[in-house]
């Protein structure tokens, strides 16, 4: 195994990184460990000190950037198993072994990456500076092992170049890292995309931990990281916009769903091994209620990337619509046992199940599901709304009202509408009318909001009551009449503005 560490200066960081690699827990995979430092024209004595620490050093006359350093390291490395590593990092005790084991177990996996305190995407975890000491890294690793459950792998569309493990065969098939990206940024996105176009999986190993100090080279060179990132993105776009797979990815970055789907459909012809197209198309067909096509594409994607949690949840939602709650819950259970599920994603899964249960009239079970989801994702407005609706359906208005109010305060239009109706049912006429009026004023196109207010105003008109006196005179308010009212929509809007000020 060869660990390749490109660096430009930062001798102290490089030596600390090497020390953390030397301290790895013994494993047969590490018997022939080669630590190879690529000295990218360092202005200090990084190369000499790395040699003293027992590393093999490749000296470059000038700074060829991260990609150039990687290419030089790959050319010099002896190992059949390769790990690329930033020099401003510290490895947890079994990092290397954990990254390599999935590569040996599944030939479809092309790249693996660890979780870290400073990294882009879903691999980031909140450990702060805790990983600076060897003991703390060991503790973090133990916690991660206890939390991964049945699966420690998570399929991802791209990985950070902070730390990547691969087989030599994979590196050779994908080809050199693109040195047009200079000092760094987007060269890893480029390499991951090329890897996935060949049909390889790229996975996060959720119990492998790497502490990252963060952007030390950019800081030392006085480079504006954000500006560099923007410039590198332009280079990435210029390279890939004419390829349908790249164009689909760029459309996703712009949140242009229609373009993403159109390019993905074209990419399936040019890159038949690129399974990401099936995810994009499966999600699109699900959103546009073409169930058969959605299921076909999502299942095809999951056959290639079996630990992709979002795809499993999409398939479960589609199965609920086409086959009912029993089949959907079976799919959801399979997702939760075959994938790593972080707290936010588990919260989403529970809320999805809660919606199914609420629709099926199983209000108590729905309330429990939404409550558990809210524990995982505190202060989530939509979950407060859903829990409020479930409690209301269960007949517990007292507990429902605070959750509906929390969601309404965040701007959830549906929660505001429900809050007004629930307040009315609870006998809080004055508050209900003001809530309904605010909902109509904020969302004039919401038919349900307008109908609720119109129905409430009609009740008051029938009783001959003024809005301001309604709360005092109504001990028990009648239910809101469903459907339309004799009050014209324009009049409802006018009265809504007046009521909102009461």
C-alpha positions as CSV (number, residue, x, y, z in Angstrom):
1,X,0.0,0.0,0.0
2,X,1.2,3.5,-0.9
3,X,0.0,6.7,0.8
4,X,0.8,9.7,-1.5
5,X,1.0,13.1,0.3
6,X,1.5,16.1,-2.1
7,X,2.6,19.2,-0.2
8,X,4.0,22.7,-0.8
9,X,5.6,23.8,2.5
10,X,3.9,23.1,5.8
11,X,6.7,20.9,7.1
12,X,5.2,20.6,10.6
13,X,1.8,19.5,9.3
14,X,3.5,17.0,7.0
15,X,5.5,15.5,9.8
16,X,2.4,15.2,12.0
17,X,0.5,13.6,9.2
18,X,3.3,11.0,8.8
19,X,3.4,10.3,12.5
20,X,-0.3,9.6,12.5
21,X,0.2,7.1,9.7
22,X,3.1,5.4,11.5
23,X,0.8,5.1,14.5
24,X,-1.9,3.0,12.6
25,X,-3.2,-0.1,14.4
26,X,-1.3,-3.2,13.1
27,X,-2.9,-4.9,10.1
28,X,-1.7,-7.3,7.4
29,X,-2.7,-4.7,4.9
30,X,-0.1,-2.3,6.3
31,X,2.9,-4.7,6.2
32,X,4.4,-3.0,3.2
33,X,3.2,0.5,3.9
34,X,4.9,3.1,1.7
35,X,4.6,6.8,2.7
36,X,5.5,8.9,-0.3
37,X,5.7,12.6,0.1
38,X,5.6,14.7,-3.1
39,X,7.6,17.9,-2.4
40,X,5.9,20.4,-4.7
41,X,8.7,22.9,-4.8
42,X,8.4,23.7,-1.1
43,X,10.0,26.9,0.1
44,X,11.0,25.2,3.4
45,X,12.8,22.0,4.4
46,X,9.7,19.8,4.1
47,X,11.4,17.2,1.9
48,X,14.5,16.8,4.1
49,X,12.4,16.4,7.2
50,X,10.1,13.9,5.6
51,X,13.1,11.8,4.6
52,X,14.3,11.9,8.2
53,X,10.9,10.7,9.3
54,X,11.3,7.6,7.0
55,X,9.1,8.7,4.1
56,X,10.1,8.3,0.4
57,X,10.3,11.8,-1.1
58,X,9.7,12.9,-4.7
59,X,11.2,16.3,-5.3
60,X,9.5,18.6,-7.9
61,X,11.3,21.8,-8.9
62,X,8.1,23.9,-9.0
63,X,4.7,23.8,-7.5
64,X,2.5,21.7,-9.9
65,X,-0.5,22.0,-7.7
66,X,-2.4,19.2,-6.1
67,X,-3.2,17.4,-9.4
68,X,0.4,17.6,-10.5
69,X,1.7,16.4,-7.2
70,X,-0.8,13.4,-7.3
71,X,0.4,12.5,-10.8
72,X,4.0,12.5,-9.8
73,X,3.2,10.4,-6.7
74,X,1.2,7.9,-8.7
75,X,4.0,7.5,-11.1
76,X,6.5,6.8,-8.3
77,X,4.3,4.7,-5.9
78,X,5.1,1.0,-5.6
79,X,1.8,-0.2,-4.0
80,X,-1.2,-1.8,-5.8
81,X,-3.4,-0.1,-3.2
82,X,-3.2,3.7,-3.3
83,X,-4.3,6.4,-0.9
84,X,-4.1,10.2,-1.7
85,X,-3.9,12.3,1.3
86,X,-3.7,16.1,2.1
87,X,-0.7,16.9,4.3
88,X,-2.7,19.0,6.8
89,X,-4.5,16.0,8.2
90,X,-4.3,13.5,11.0
91,X,-5.4,9.9,10.6
92,X,-7.5,8.0,13.2
93,X,-5.9,4.6,14.3
94,X,-7.5,2.3,11.7
95,X,-8.2,4.9,8.9
96,X,-6.1,3.1,6.2
97,X,-7.4,-0.3,6.8
98,X,-11.0,0.8,6.9
99,X,-10.6,2.7,3.6
100,X,-9.0,-0.3,1.8
101,X,-11.3,-3.1,3.0
102,X,-14.3,-2.1,0.8
103,X,-12.0,-1.9,-2.3
104,X,-10.9,-5.5,-1.7
105,X,-14.5,-6.7,-1.0
106,X,-16.2,-5.2,-4.0
107,X,-14.6,-4.6,-7.4
108,X,-17.4,-2.3,-8.3
109,X,-16.1,0.2,-5.7
110,X,-13.6,2.5,-7.4
111,X,-13.0,5.1,-4.7
112,X,-13.4,5.3,-0.9
113,X,-13.2,8.4,1.3
114,X,-13.4,8.9,5.1
115,X,-15.6,11.3,7.1
116,X,-13.9,14.5,8.4
117,X,-14.5,17.6,10.4
118,X,-13.6,19.8,7.4
119,X,-14.7,18.4,4.1
120,X,-17.4,19.1,1.5
121,X,-20.6,17.2,1.1
122,X,-22.2,14.5,3.3
123,X,-18.8,13.3,4.6
124,X,-18.5,16.2,7.0
125,X,-19.2,15.5,10.6
126,X,-19.3,18.0,13.5
127,X,-16.2,17.2,15.6
128,X,-14.5,20.6,15.4
129,X,-10.9,20.5,16.7
130,X,-11.5,17.4,18.8
131,X,-9.5,15.3,16.5
132,X,-6.2,17.1,17.0
133,X,-5.1,14.6,19.6
134,X,-4.4,10.9,19.0
135,X,-6.7,9.9,21.9
136,X,-9.6,12.0,20.7
137,X,-9.3,10.5,17.2
138,X,-9.5,7.0,18.7
139,X,-12.6,8.0,20.6
140,X,-14.2,9.6,17.6
141,X,-13.5,6.4,15.6
142,X,-15.1,4.3,18.4
143,X,-18.2,6.4,18.4
144,X,-18.5,6.2,14.6
145,X,-18.3,2.4,14.7
146,X,-21.1,2.3,17.3
147,X,-23.3,4.6,15.1
148,X,-22.9,3.0,11.7
149,X,-25.2,0.1,12.5
150,X,-25.6,-2.6,9.8
151,X,-23.8,-0.7,7.1
152,X,-20.7,1.6,7.3
153,X,-20.8,2.5,3.6
154,X,-22.7,5.3,1.9
155,X,-22.8,5.7,-1.9
156,X,-22.1,9.2,-3.0
157,X,-22.0,11.0,-6.4
158,X,-18.7,12.7,-5.6
159,X,-15.9,12.6,-3.0
160,X,-13.4,15.1,-1.7
161,X,-9.8,14.8,-2.8
162,X,-8.9,15.4,0.8
163,X,-8.4,11.6,1.1
164,X,-9.1,9.0,-1.5
165,X,-8.3,5.3,-1.6
166,X,-8.3,3.3,-4.9
167,X,-6.7,0.3,-6.6
168,X,-3.9,1.0,-9.0
169,X,-6.0,-0.6,-11.8
170,X,-8.7,2.0,-11.1
171,X,-6.2,4.9,-11.2
172,X,-4.8,3.7,-14.5
173,X,-8.2,3.3,-16.1
174,X,-9.4,6.7,-15.0
175,X,-6.1,8.4,-16.1
176,X,-4.1,11.3,-14.8
177,X,-5.5,14.0,-12.6
178,X,-6.2,17.1,-14.7
179,X,-3.4,19.6,-14.0
180,X,-5.4,22.5,-15.6
181,X,-7.0,23.0,-12.1
182,X,-3.6,24.3,-10.8
183,X,-3.3,24.6,-7.0
184,X,-6.6,22.8,-6.3
185,X,-10.4,22.8,-6.2
186,X,-12.6,20.9,-8.7
187,X,-9.8,18.5,-9.7
188,X,-11.4,16.0,-7.4
189,X,-14.9,16.5,-8.8
190,X,-13.4,16.0,-12.3
191,X,-11.6,12.7,-11.2
192,X,-14.7,11.4,-9.5
193,X,-16.9,12.1,-12.5
194,X,-14.5,10.3,-14.8
195,X,-14.5,7.4,-12.3
196,X,-18.3,7.1,-12.2
197,X,-18.5,7.4,-16.0
198,X,-16.6,4.1,-16.1
199,X,-19.2,2.5,-13.9
200,X,-17.4,2.5,-10.6
201,X,-19.0,3.3,-7.2
202,X,-17.7,6.1,-5.1
203,X,-18.4,5.5,-1.4
204,X,-17.9,7.2,2.0
205,X,-16.7,4.9,4.7
206,X,-18.7,6.2,7.6
207,X,-16.5,4.8,10.4
208,X,-13.2,5.9,8.9
209,X,-12.2,9.3,10.4
210,X,-9.6,11.9,9.3
211,X,-9.0,15.1,11.1
212,X,-8.4,18.1,8.8
213,X,-6.8,21.4,9.8
214,X,-8.2,23.0,6.7
215,X,-6.8,25.1,3.7
216,X,-3.3,25.5,5.2
217,X,-1.6,25.7,1.8
218,X,-4.0,28.3,0.4
219,X,-3.6,30.4,3.6
220,X,0.2,30.2,3.5
221,X,0.2,31.3,-0.2
222,X,-2.1,34.2,0.6
223,X,-4.8,32.9,-1.9
224,X,-8.4,33.9,-1.5
225,X,-10.0,30.5,-1.2
226,X,-13.5,31.6,-2.2
227,X,-12.3,33.4,-5.3
228,X,-10.1,30.5,-6.3
229,X,-13.1,28.1,-5.9
230,X,-15.2,30.3,-8.2
231,X,-12.4,30.5,-10.8
232,X,-11.9,26.7,-10.7
233,X,-15.7,26.1,-11.2
234,X,-15.5,28.1,-14.4
235,X,-12.7,25.8,-15.6
236,X,-14.8,22.7,-14.6
237,X,-17.8,24.1,-16.5
238,X,-15.7,24.8,-19.6
239,X,-14.4,21.3,-19.6
240,X,-17.6,19.4,-19.1
241,X,-20.5,21.5,-20.6
242,X,-20.3,19.8,-24.0
243,X,-20.5,16.3,-22.5
244,X,-24.1,15.3,-21.6
245,X,-23.1,13.7,-18.3
246,X,-21.1,16.8,-17.3
247,X,-23.9,19.1,-18.6
248,X,-26.3,17.2,-16.4
249,X,-24.1,17.6,-13.4
250,X,-23.7,21.3,-14.1
251,X,-27.5,21.7,-14.4
252,X,-27.8,20.1,-11.0
253,X,-25.4,22.6,-9.6
254,X,-27.6,25.4,-11.0
255,X,-30.7,23.6,-9.7
256,X,-32.1,23.4,-13.3
257,X,-34.0,20.2,-13.0
258,X,-35.4,20.1,-16.6
259,X,-31.9,20.6,-18.1
260,X,-30.4,18.0,-15.7
261,X,-32.9,15.4,-16.9
262,X,-32.6,16.2,-20.6
263,X,-28.8,15.9,-20.5
264,X,-29.0,12.7,-18.3
265,X,-31.2,11.0,-20.9
266,X,-28.6,11.9,-23.6
267,X,-25.7,10.8,-21.3
268,X,-27.2,7.2,-21.1
269,X,-26.4,6.8,-24.8
270,X,-22.8,8.1,-24.6
271,X,-21.9,6.7,-21.2
272,X,-23.9,3.5,-20.7
273,X,-22.0,2.7,-17.5
274,X,-22.9,6.0,-15.8
275,X,-25.6,5.0,-13.4
276,X,-26.3,8.5,-12.1
277,X,-28.5,9.1,-15.1
278,X,-30.9,6.5,-13.7
279,X,-31.1,8.3,-10.4
280,X,-31.8,11.6,-12.1
281,X,-34.5,10.0,-14.4
282,X,-36.0,8.0,-11.6
283,X,-36.5,11.1,-9.4
284,X,-37.9,13.0,-12.4
285,X,-40.5,10.3,-13.2
286,X,-41.5,10.0,-9.6
287,X,-42.1,13.7,-9.3
288,X,-44.1,13.6,-12.6
289,X,-46.1,10.5,-11.5
290,X,-44.9,8.1,-14.0
291,X,-44.6,5.2,-11.5
292,X,-43.5,2.4,-13.8
293,X,-40.6,4.5,-15.3
294,X,-39.6,5.8,-11.8
295,X,-39.4,2.3,-10.4
296,X,-37.4,1.0,-13.3
297,X,-34.7,3.7,-13.1
298,X,-34.5,3.7,-9.3
299,X,-34.1,0.0,-9.1
300,X,-31.5,0.0,-11.9
301,X,-29.6,2.7,-10.0
302,X,-29.8,0.8,-6.7
303,X,-28.6,-2.4,-8.3
304,X,-25.3,-0.4,-9.0
305,X,-25.3,1.7,-5.8
306,X,-27.0,-0.3,-3.1
307,X,-26.1,2.0,-0.2
308,X,-27.6,5.2,-1.6
309,X,-30.1,6.2,1.1
310,X,-32.0,8.9,-0.9
311,X,-32.6,6.6,-3.8
312,X,-34.1,4.0,-1.4
313,X,-36.4,6.6,0.1
314,X,-37.5,7.8,-3.3
315,X,-38.3,4.2,-4.3
316,X,-40.3,3.7,-1.0
317,X,-42.3,6.8,-1.7
318,X,-43.0,5.6,-5.2
319,X,-44.1,2.2,-4.0
320,X,-46.4,3.8,-1.5
321,X,-48.2,5.6,-4.3
322,X,-48.4,2.5,-6.6
323,X,-48.6,-0.5,-4.2
324,X,-49.7,0.9,-0.8
325,X,-48.3,1.3,2.7
326,X,-47.4,-2.4,3.3
327,X,-45.1,-2.6,0.3
328,X,-43.7,0.9,1.0
329,X,-42.9,0.1,4.6
330,X,-41.1,-3.1,3.6
331,X,-39.0,-1.0,1.2
332,X,-38.3,1.6,3.9
333,X,-37.3,-1.1,6.3
334,X,-34.9,-2.5,3.8
335,X,-33.4,1.0,3.3
336,X,-32.9,1.5,7.0
337,X,-31.1,-1.9,7.3
338,X,-29.0,-1.8,4.1
339,X,-27.8,1.8,4.3
340,X,-26.0,4.2,6.6
341,X,-28.7,6.6,7.7
342,X,-27.6,9.9,9.3
343,X,-30.0,11.6,11.8
344,X,-31.4,14.1,9.3
345,X,-32.1,11.3,6.7
346,X,-33.6,9.1,9.4
347,X,-35.8,12.0,10.4
348,X,-36.9,12.3,6.8
349,X,-37.6,8.6,6.6
350,X,-39.7,8.7,9.8
351,X,-41.6,11.8,8.5
352,X,-42.3,10.0,5.2
353,X,-43.7,7.0,7.2
354,X,-45.7,9.4,9.4
355,X,-47.4,10.9,6.3
356,X,-48.4,7.4,5.1
357,X,-49.8,6.5,8.5
358,X,-51.7,9.8,8.7
359,X,-53.2,9.2,5.3
360,X,-54.2,5.7,6.4
361,X,-56.0,7.1,9.4
362,X,-53.5,5.6,11.9
363,X,-53.1,8.9,13.7
364,X,-51.5,7.6,16.9
365,X,-48.8,5.8,15.0
366,X,-48.3,8.9,12.8
367,X,-48.0,11.1,15.9
368,X,-45.3,8.8,17.2
369,X,-43.4,8.8,13.9
370,X,-43.4,12.6,13.5
371,X,-42.4,13.0,17.2
372,X,-39.4,10.7,16.7
373,X,-38.5,12.6,13.5
374,X,-38.6,15.9,15.3
375,X,-36.3,14.6,18.0
376,X,-33.7,13.8,15.3
377,X,-34.2,17.1,13.4
378,X,-35.2,19.7,16.1
379,X,-36.8,23.0,15.1
380,X,-37.7,21.6,11.6
381,X,-40.8,23.7,10.6
382,X,-42.4,21.1,8.4
383,X,-42.1,18.4,11.0
384,X,-43.8,20.7,13.6
385,X,-46.6,21.2,11.1
386,X,-47.0,17.5,10.4
387,X,-46.9,16.6,14.1
388,X,-49.5,19.3,14.8
389,X,-51.8,17.9,12.1
390,X,-51.4,14.4,13.5
391,X,-52.2,15.5,17.0
392,X,-55.1,17.5,15.7
393,X,-56.4,14.4,13.8
394,X,-56.0,12.4,17.0
395,X,-58.2,15.0,18.8
396,X,-55.5,16.6,20.9
397,X,-55.9,20.2,20.0
398,X,-54.1,21.4,23.1
399,X,-50.8,19.8,22.0
400,X,-51.4,20.4,18.3
401,X,-51.7,24.2,18.5
402,X,-48.1,25.0,19.7
403,X,-46.6,22.9,16.9
404,X,-48.9,24.4,14.3
405,X,-48.0,27.9,15.6
406,X,-44.2,27.1,15.5
407,X,-44.5,26.0,11.9
408,X,-46.7,29.0,10.9
409,X,-44.2,31.4,12.4
410,X,-41.6,30.0,10.1
411,X,-43.6,30.8,7.0
412,X,-45.1,27.4,6.2
413,X,-48.3,28.5,4.3
414,X,-50.1,25.2,5.0
415,X,-49.3,25.4,8.7
416,X,-50.7,28.9,8.8
417,X,-54.0,27.7,7.2
418,X,-54.2,24.7,9.5
419,X,-53.5,26.9,12.6
420,X,-56.3,29.2,11.9
421,X,-58.8,26.3,11.4
422,X,-57.5,24.6,14.6
423,X,-57.8,27.8,16.6
424,X,-61.4,28.2,15.4
425,X,-62.2,24.6,16.4
426,X,-60.6,25.3,19.8
427,X,-62.9,28.2,20.3
428,X,-60.3,30.9,19.9
429,X,-62.3,33.0,17.4
430,X,-60.3,36.2,17.6
431,X,-56.9,34.5,17.2
432,X,-58.3,32.2,14.5
433,X,-59.6,35.1,12.4
434,X,-56.4,37.0,12.6
435,X,-54.4,33.9,11.7
436,X,-56.7,33.2,8.7
437,X,-56.5,36.8,7.6
438,X,-52.7,36.7,7.7
439,X,-52.7,33.5,5.7
440,X,-54.8,35.0,3.0
441,X,-52.8,38.3,3.0
442,X,-49.5,36.3,2.7
443,X,-50.8,33.7,0.3
444,X,-53.6,35.2,-1.7
445,X,-53.6,32.4,-4.2
446,X,-54.2,29.7,-1.5
447,X,-57.8,28.6,-2.1
448,X,-58.0,26.7,1.2
449,X,-56.9,29.8,3.1
450,X,-59.4,32.0,1.4
451,X,-62.3,29.5,1.8
452,X,-61.6,29.1,5.5
453,X,-61.6,32.8,6.1
454,X,-64.7,33.2,4.0
455,X,-66.5,30.5,5.9
456,X,-65.6,32.0,9.2
457,X,-66.7,35.5,8.1
458,X,-70.0,34.0,6.9
459,X,-70.6,32.4,10.3
460,X,-70.0,35.8,12.0
461,X,-72.3,37.6,9.5
462,X,-75.0,35.0,10.1
463,X,-74.7,35.5,13.8
464,X,-74.5,39.3,13.4
465,X,-71.3,39.5,15.3
466,X,-68.4,41.9,14.9
467,X,-64.9,40.4,14.5
468,X,-63.6,42.2,17.6
469,X,-66.3,40.7,19.8
470,X,-66.2,37.2,18.4
471,X,-63.7,35.8,20.9
472,X,-65.8,37.0,23.8
473,X,-69.2,35.8,22.6
474,X,-68.3,32.4,21.2
475,X,-67.9,29.7,23.8
476,X,-68.1,26.9,21.3
477,X,-67.7,27.8,17.7
478,X,-69.5,25.9,14.9
479,X,-67.4,23.9,12.4
480,X,-66.2,25.8,9.4
481,X,-68.5,25.0,6.4
482,X,-66.6,23.2,3.7
483,X,-66.3,24.5,0.1
484,X,-67.3,27.9,-1.1
485,X,-68.9,30.9,0.6
486,X,-71.4,33.5,-0.5
487,X,-68.7,36.1,0.2
488,X,-66.9,37.0,-3.0
489,X,-63.1,36.4,-3.2
490,X,-62.3,40.1,-3.6
491,X,-64.4,40.9,-0.5
492,X,-62.6,38.2,1.4
493,X,-59.2,39.7,0.5
494,X,-60.4,43.2,1.6
495,X,-61.8,41.9,4.9
496,X,-58.7,39.8,5.4
497,X,-56.6,43.0,5.4
498,X,-59.0,44.6,7.9
499,X,-59.1,41.5,10.2
500,X,-55.4,41.2,10.2
501,X,-55.1,44.5,11.9
502,X,-57.6,43.6,14.7
